[in-house]
Amino acid sequence: MSITLNFKTDKALKDEAKKIAGDLGLPLGTIMNHFLKEFVREKKVIFTNHPMPTKKVIEELKEISADIKAERNLAGPFDTADDFIAELKK
């Protein structure tokens, strides 16, 4: 059985959450149900201020990882700061 849950929130927050949910291809209700289920299962609420990487950063990290595995676009190690700066200027 489904019910409707009403609660007050800031309009700008709701609009941004709805946009992000839409970007993920999910209705906001699905996101809210997920949070409620997690709350019931874990019996705790976790508030964090850990920054989440953007899609662009995630893609850049994937490229960096691929470069490391392929041993390309690498520099160093450096014996001195001057050696490091010289490499940057190349």
Secondary structure, DSSP 8 states (H G I E B T S, - for coil): ----------HHHHHHHHHHHHHTT--HHHHHHHHHHHHHHH------------HHHHHHHHHHHHHHHHT-S-----SSHHHHHHHHH-
